[in-house]
Amino acid sequence: MRPALCAAALTPLFLFLGPAFAQPSFSPASIPLAVRSPYLNMWHAAANGSQPLNNAWPTFWSQTGPDWGWRGQIRIDGAVYTWLGADSSGSVVPNVVSTEVTPTRSVFVMQAGPMNLTVTFLSPVEPSDWVKQSLPFSYLAIEASTLDSKPHSVQVYSAITGEWLSGNASAPANWTSTSSGSSVYHGFSLISPQPFVEQNDRALDGTVYFAAPSVPSLTWQLDQAAAVNASFHSLGHLPNTHATGPLSFPLDDLVSAFSFDLGSIISTPEPVSWTVGYVRDPTIQYTTSSGAVQERVPYYTTVYPDISNAIDALTTDFPAALKRAIALDTKIAADAGEAVSPEYAQLVALGTRQALASVDITVARGDGGAADVMAFMKDVGTSGRVNPVEGIYAAFPAFLYLNASLAGALLAPLLESQSKMDGAPYAVQDLGAQYPVAPGGRGAAVQGVEQSGNMLIMMLAHARISGSGSLLAQHYNLTKQWADYLIGTTLFPNHQSSAGDGDSNANMTNLAIKGIIGVKAMADISRVFGASADASYYDAFASTLFNTWSANAVSSSSDQHLLGIYGMPDSWSLMYNLYADRLAGTNLVPQSVRLEPFLFTRSFQFPSAGTYGLPISSDMNDVCSLPWLLFASATVSQSDTSTRDTMIAGAWKRAGYNGAQGAMAEYYQCSSGNLSIGAGGPAVGAVYSHLALR
């Protein structure tokens, strides 16, 4: 566990999801800005409103290390106002009136002198268009309207620094300035890149792009910060020039800027937009089951092999991208509010970009094209591993809801690499210890039950929701191997650990039931495959295992609660793995069993059951997990909305907690809310646990 990070409670900032229903106050410590990939992962450290957007520099997901320079200013009748960034020298800082967070956007409304400003950070979520989803770019846009109904002279400006390229300000870098048919863009890259190497969670082999649409009102400059700022402040436009010769100043002083002169206006006829991206090509080094090493490239290269064409498409697509984003936000908000509550909808809104940004969609370079698709997840905020199976399992509801085919693309490289396990009967735990190098499937016998159960459950859930049985057909013998392994190991799991929470006691009821549900999933997989004899075989074993589990898992005391560990009457568990029975549709576990452990946990106020949710287990009695709270809440939602809402309330309160730095956390202390592990991690895709069941 990481050491807890503490801070005093600060002034609240009010966030709103949208106008569909009344929203409770929700003030997360960090707000997503440009969150599109493991390395384009920019957040605003809001600190409960004490650091407004226009008085702080954006930070990486971890909110440690150097800030990233991103400036936004507007010139109204010659007076300059800063709407983004901490450097307000020579300008006025407007008041931030409101902040709105949706699944795809963060929107800030400010008052700058005689004008109202709406600043929008759009990180597109396009799971049904893999070309668009795989483009590691985000948008910034601004709209302005007068408060006095009079026209005013308006120019707007935004700039980024070389800090987007490296945390080392003295790193030698190149820069380019390009004007294409539809856009103007600048690029920063290291002179000596290191392929597939990270430093402080940041890649050392990418290129930063900052772009704007090529329109008559556009001017630009690439130079030292002071020169660029002076041009805009004094003139309201930029000279269309760039620095020459070798860099004689550090990256934090290297500025790429674009300005638009809007003339005398009452309001902007349409948003003014900029596009920022961090591009790595190739994306990941992947070793296949045959031992071949592939340098896999972004999926968008199947349509845009030239980055110039991709940037042109992005800059011209902003109006349409915004419409698509609003439509998706509206649908998700309506589904989440209808399914559960406004608080739940806010959790979904905050977690969406974080979960999706952990994934790169790739193809093999020049071999198979768009037919050879694999998605790779970085375990951001925790281990940095490649395709951690338990992390994918936690995030799986998000992918199933948004596009189940994307869930299949995450499973594909895990299945393909299984043969590198040298005949191990259980499923791999990941594809490598450090993103973005994936040497192939790595296994650990101690996680055999956990990961084999996870894979069987996910494969069945993917097939049910996507309507595609292709993965089941290709890997049927492999799934049988895992199910046979579980038959012999899952009922009394000794020398096994729960990868989802780190518990390693023998005979954990929560771990055992996951493996039993995995055996039942195999019965259903066999039916899909048309192997009726196999289906009957695994059905019988699943029933026998479940009956024996029930006899061992229920306490002999008068309350008859489910034990956390067989034979230990004082033990208990959140039993979040029962969710798998609903997600995969195996219907093995009666509702009474799904409901009972949570009623017990809620009825007995354990000393550690704090403000921020129910603990994972009696062994981890002050550790809360946002993913597992959401899984558990979805398990009981049909018949016990009170218990469901209690769990969601704990997760919601922690998501709005301001005593710890960093993006939305996966694990934390139940009593204090202090961060334990997983800020910025993909497992928060579990916020879709209720929606995936719909």
N, C-alpha and C positions, 0 to 999 in steps of 0.2 A: 504494500500500500504506500502511496505517496504521503509525505507529511502534510497535515492539514494546513490550509492557508486561511488566516482569519483577518477580518476587517470589521470596523464598526458599521453598524447600520447607518444608511445615509438617506437623504431626502428622496421620497418616492418619485418615480417617473411613471406616468400613466400610459399604458399601451392599449390599443384597441385592435381587434381582429377584423372588424367590419361592421356594417350597419344591420346585418341580418337579425341579430338579437342582442339584448343588453349584455355588456361585457364587464366582468369583475376587474378590478385593478390588478395589473400584472406587470412587474418591473424586473425583468431579468438583468443580471449583472453584465451580460454581453449580448449584443445585437448583431446578427449576421449582415455583412455588407457585400463583399464579393466572395462568395463561398461556392466554388464550382469544382474543386479537385483537391487532392491531398496537399497540393502546393499552391493553389490559388484559394486561400482560406483566410480571408480578412474579416476581422470583427471590430466592432466599436465597444470599447470598455466603458459601458454606460455608468456603472457604479451607482445605480439607483437614481440617476438624474443629476448627480453632482458634477459629472463630466459630460456636458452636452457635446453633440457631434461637432459643433464649431468651436470647441475649446479643447480638443484632444486629437492626437494622431491615432489612426487605426493601428491595430496590432494583429499579429498572427494568432491562430486559434488558441495557443497556449498562453498568450498574453505575457510571455517572458521574452527576454532578448530585446533587440532594437525595435523601435517603432518603425512604421512604414510611412513615408511621406506621401500624403494625398491631400491636395489643397483644392478648395473651391471658393471662388469669390464672385461677387456681382458688383457692377459699377452702375449706380443709379444717379443720373444728373451729376456725374462727376464724383460722387461720394462712393467709397469702396466699402463693402460689407463682406465679411468672411462667413461662409456657410459650411465649410468643411476644413478641418485641420486646426492645429493649435497655434499656428503663427498668424496672429492677427495684427502684426505691426503695420501701422499706416492705414488701418481699417477699423470699422465698427463691427462688434459682434452682435448679430440679431438675437432676439429671444426665440427659443424653441417652444412652440405652442403645443404640439402634440407629436406623438410617435405611434406608428401603426406597424405591426409585424404580421405578415401573412406567410403562407408556405413558400412563396416565391419572392416576396418583396419586403423591404424595410423602407417606410415612408416617413419623412420628417417634415413638419410644417413649421415655418418660421415667419417672423415679421421683421422686415428690413426696411426701416424708414417708411416710405409711402407705399411699400409693396409687400404682398404676401408671397412667400416662396414655398414651393413643394419640391422636396428633394427625394428622389426615388432611387434606391439601389435594387436592381433586378438581377437576380441570379436565376436564369431560366431553369425550369424543371420540365423537361421534354421527354419523358420516358418512352413515349410511343414513336418518337423520331430519333433514332440512335445517332444520326449524323449531328443533329442539333444538340442532343444530350452529351455527346462526346467532345464538343467544342469547349475547351477550358477558358471561356470568356464570360465576363459579366458586364452589365450595363450600369452606368450612372446617368441620371437625367434630372433636369430641373425645369419647373414651370414657374411663371411669375404673373401676378395680376395686381393691379393697383387697388389701394384701399380708399383712394379719394376720387375714383372715377375719372382721373385726369391722365393724359399721356405723359410718359417719362422716358428719357433717353436711357437705354439699358444695354449693357454689355456683360456677358458672362464668361467665366474662365475656369478651367480646371487643369491641374498638373499633377504628375507623379514624379517621384525621385528614383534614382538608381537603387535605393534600398529595397525595392521590389525584387531586385535581382539577387542580392546577397546580404546576409547579416554582417558581412565584413566590409565596412565602408571603404577600405583601402584596396579592395580586390580590383585588379586591372580589368577593364571592360571595354568593349566596342559598342558603338551605337550606329544606327542607320536611320535615315529619313526617307520615306517613300511616298510618292503620290501616284495613286492608281486611278482607274476610271471613276470609281465611286467614293474613294476615301483617301485620307492622308493618315499615315501611321508612322510611329517611331518604334524602333526596337533596341533593346539593351541585351547584351550577352557577354558572358565572361570570356576573356581572351584565352584562358586555359580551363575549359570546362572539364569536369570529371564525370563521365557517364555512369549513371546508376549509383551515385554516391550522395549521401545526405550529410549535412552538418547542422546540428541543432534542429532536426526535423525538416530542414529546407533542402531542396535538391540543388545540385551544383552543375546541372547540365541543361538548364532551360533558357528560353528567351522570353523577355517581357515585352508585350506590345501594348501601346496606347494609341487609340485611333479615334477619328471623328469623320463624319460624312463630309465629302467634298462639296461644299455649297459656297455661294459667293460671299456670305458673311463670315466665313471661316478664316482665321489667321493662326499661325503657329510659331513656336520657337523651341529649340533644343539647345540649352546653354546652362550657365550657372544660375542658381535660384535668384540671386539679387538682381541680375540683369533682366531676367524674365519678369519678375514681379514689378520691377520699375517700369518696364514697357507697358504692362497692363494698367498699372495705377495711373500713370501720367497720360497715356494716350487712349486707353480703352481698346487697344488692339495690339497684335504682336507683329514682328517684322518679317516673318517667314524666313528665318535664318537659323543656322545651327553652328555650334562650336566647331573649330577646325583643329587639326593636329592631335597629338596624344593628350589624353586627359591629364590635366595638371591639378585637378581638384577631386575630392572624394565622391563616392557614389551618393552620399546624402546631400550633395550640393549639385548633382547632375539632375536637371529638370527637363521633362518633356511636357509641353503645355499646348493647349488649344483654346482659342477664344472665339466667341461669336458676337458680332455687333448686330443687335436686334433692332436698332433704330429707336424711334419714338413710338412707344406702344402703351396700350392699356392692359393688354394681357398677351402672353405668348400664344400664337395660334396653334402650336403643337409643342410637345416637350423638346428641349434641346438635349442631345444625348452624346455621351462618350462611351467608348468600349475599351475594356482593359482585359488582358489575358496573360497567362503564363503557360507557354507551350513547350512540351518535351516530345521529341520525336527522334528515336524510339521512346516508347512509354515504359516498357518493362522488359527485362531479360528473363525469359522463361525456358526451362529445360523440359522437353517433352518426355514421354514415357520411353521413347526409343533412345534417349540421350542426346538428341539434337538440340542445340541451343538456338532459340529464336529471339530476335529483337523485334518484339511486337510493337505495332504502330497504332496511333489513334484511329478509331473507326471512321472519323470524318474524312480521312485521307482517301477513302474509297470514292468520294465525290469531289473533294477539294485536295488534290495532291500538292497544290501550290498554296501556301499560306496567304498569299495576296488575294486570291479568289475567295478564300474563307473569310478574310477580314472584310472584303467588299460586301459579301453576303450578309455578314453580321451588322455592319453599320447601316445598311439600307433596310434591314429587317426589323429594326427596333419598334416601329409602330405596331406591326403585326405581332411581334413577340410580346409586347405589353398587353395586347388584347387577349392573346392565348393565356398569358399568366393570370390575368384577372378572371378569365373564365374558369381556369383550374382552381384558383383560390376560392372562388365562389362555390364551386362544387364540393371541394374538400371541407370548407367551413360548414356548408349545409349538411353534408353527410355526418361530420363529427358532432355537430350540435344536435342533430336529430338522433344520432346513435346514443349519445351520452349526455353531454353538458357543455356550456360555454367554456368551463375550465379545461375540459378535455380538448376542445377545439384549439385553445391557446397552446397546449402542449404539442399538438400536431403541427401547428403553425411554426413554432420555434424549432422543432426537431427535424423538419423535412429537409431543408437545405444541408444541414449537418450530415444527415445520413447519406444523402445522394452524393455529396462531395467526397466521400471516402472511396468512390468507385471510379475506375478508368475502364472504358469499353474499348477493346482492341481487336485488331486482326493481324494475321501474320503478314509481314511485308512481302508483297508480290506473290503470295501463295495462297490461293483460295479466295482472296478478296473478301467481300462481305459475307460469304458463306461460312467462313472460318472465324466465328465470333467467340471471344472469351472476355469475361469481365473480371477485373482484379480489384480486390478491396484491400486498403491499408488499414491496419488496426491503429488508427489515429488516436493519440492521447493515452494509449496504454502500452502496447508492446512493439508496435511498428511492424508486426508480422504480416505476411501476405496471405490473404484469404483465410483468416482464422475461422474455423468452422463454427465455433460457439458464437463468434461475433456475427457471422452471416445469419445464424439461427436467430439471434436476438433481433436483428434488423429485418428478417425475412418478411414480416407483415407489411412493411412499407413497400417492398418490391412487389409482393403479391397484389397489393391494392393498386399500385401505380401502373405496373405492367409485369405480369407474371413471367413473361418471356425473358425479361432482364434478370429475374431470379434464376432462371435456367442457365443464363450465360455465366452467372457466378458459380454455379455448381459444375459447369462443364470442365474447367481445368482441374478441379479436385478429382473428378471421376477419371479424367484422362490420365492423370499422374499416379493413380492408385497402384499401378504395377511396379512403381519404383519403391514400394514398401517391402520388397523382397519376400512376398508371400505372407505378410502379416494378415491375420484373419479379421482385423478391425479396420475402421476407417481412418484416414489421415487426419491430423489435427490442423494442418495448414500447408502452405506451399513454400515456405521459407521464413527465416527468422527476421529478415529485414527488408522491407520494401525499398526499392523496386526490383530486387533480385529474387526470382522464384526458381530455385534449383530443383523443385519438385516436391512431391508429397513427403511430409515428415510425419512419423507416427510415434505414439507413446502408449505403451501397453496400459499405463495407469489411466489414460483417457479413453480406453477402448469402448467402454459402455457409453460414455457421454457422446463421443463423436459418431459412433455407429448409429446410435439412436437418432442423433441430430440429422444425419444424412438420410436415413430412411424416411423420417418424418417430413423433411423438406422435399425430398423427391416426390413423395405422394402428394403433398400439398401443391407443389408446382404443377404436377400433372392434372390434378383436379381443377385448379383455377385457370391454368393456361389452356386446357383442353388438348395439350400435346403429350403424348406418351413416348416421344422419341428417346428421351433420356432413359426411361424405364426399359424400352426395347433394346437399346444399345448396351445396357449395363445390368441386365437381369441376373446373370450368374454372379455378379459382384454383390448385388443386393441380397441374394440368397446367402452368400458367404457371411455377410454381416449379420443377417438374421440368425443363422445357425450359431454364430459366435455369441449373440445375445441370449439365445436359449440356454446356453451353458454358463453364462456369467452374470446376467442382470439381476436374478432374483435375490442373490446374496452377494452384493458387489464388494468383495474384499480387495485390498490393494488397488483401489480405484479412487479417482478424484473427480470432483465436479468442476469442469473447466469454467463453467459459467460463474462460479462464485469462490472457487479455490478451496472448498471444503474437501477433506480427504478421510473422513471417518469411514469405518467399515459399516456396511448394511444401512446406508442412507436410503430412506424410503423415497425421497424425491428423485434421487438418481435411479433407483430401481424401477420406478414407474415409467421413466422415460424409455428405458430399454424395453420394457414390456409393451408399451405403446408402439415402439419400433417394430416388434415382432408382429403385432396386429397390422401395422402398416404394410409389412411384407405380405400378409394374407391378401390385402386389398390390391397390392401391386401385382400379385400373382393372378388375381381375377382380371385386372386390366390386360395383363399379358396373355390371358387365355389358358393359363395353367391351373385348371380346376383342382387337380389332385394336390398341387402345392398349396393352393389357397386353403383347402380343408386341413392340411397338415399344420400350417401356421396358425389358422384359426383355433385349432384345438390346443396348441401350445400356448397361445396368447391367453385363452380362457383359463387354462390350468395355472399358468404363472400368475395371472391376476387374482385368482381365488386364494392362492397361497400367500401372495403379497398382502391381500386384505386381512388374512388371519394373523399375519405378523405385524402389520403396520398399525393396527388399531389398539389403543391402550386398553388395559383391563379395568381401569378405574371407572367411576360412575359417569364421567363426562364422555368417555369413549372417543377421544380425539385421535386424529392421526399422529403417530409418533414421528419425530425427526429421524430417529434411529431405532431399529427394531430392539425391543426389550428394555428400552430406557424410558421409564414412565414420565420423567420430567422433560423429555426432549420434545421439540416441535419444529416445524418447518413451514415456510410460506407455501410450499408445494406448487410453485409456479410451473413445474413441468406438466401438470395436469392440463394446461392450456393446449398442449400438443394434440390431445385427443379431440379437441374442438377444431383446431386449425387443419388437421389432416382429415377430419371427418371420419375417424375410425370408430367412434361411439362405443368404446370399450368400457369407459368408466361411468357408472351411474351418476346422475346429478347429485344425489345425496352425498356421494363421496367427494365430488368436486366442490360442493358447497360447505361441507362440514368443517374442514380444517380452518377455513377463514372465519366461520362463526366462532370457533373456539378462540382463535387469535384475537378476535375483536371483543369477545366477552371477558376474557381474562386480560386485564391491563398489565401486561408485562412491564417491569420497570424501565426497560429500554425502548418501549414503543413510543417514540417521541413525536414531535410536531411534524416531522418530515416523512412519516410513513412507518410501515411495519417492517421489522428486521427480517433478514433472510432466514435465520434459524436460531435456535437456542444456543448454538455454538458461536454464532456470529451475531450476538444480540444487540449490537449497536451499529451494525452495517446495513444500510438500506441500498437497494438497487432499483434505479428508476425503470430499467427494462423489466425486471421481474415483478415489480409492483404493477406495471401495466399488463403483463401477462396474467397475473393473478386476478386483476380486476375484470379482465375479459372472460375469465373462466367462470366467474359467479354472476355475470351481469344479467343473465336471463331471469333469475328468480330472487336475487338479493341485491337490489340496487343500492341499498344503504351501505352494505359492505363494499360494493364496487366504488361508490362515491367517496368512502373513507380513504380507500387506497389512492384514488385519483387525486384527492385533496392533498395527500402527503407528497406525491410526485409534483403536483402543481406548485405547492409552497416551496419546494426545493428548487424548482426551475426558476422561481422568482426570487431566490435568495441572493443577497448581495454581499455576504460575508466572505466569499471566496472568489478568487480570480478565475478567469477562463470561461470557455464556452460551456454549454450544457453538459453536466457531468453524468456518467453512468453509475458510479458508486459514491456514497457519501455517508457520513455519520448521521444516524437517525435522530439523535438527541440534539445535536448542534447544527447540523446541515453543512459542516465543514467538509471540504473536498477530500475524498479519499483517492479516487482514480478515475480516469476515463474522460476528462474534459475534452470536448471536441470529437468524441468517438462515434463510430457508426452504429453502435448498439441502440442508440436512442431511436432508431427506426422502429423500435418496439412501441412507440407512441401510436402506431397504426394497428395495434393488436385488436381493437374493437372493429375497425373498418375492414380489416382483412376477412373477418367472419361474415361480412355483408356481401 
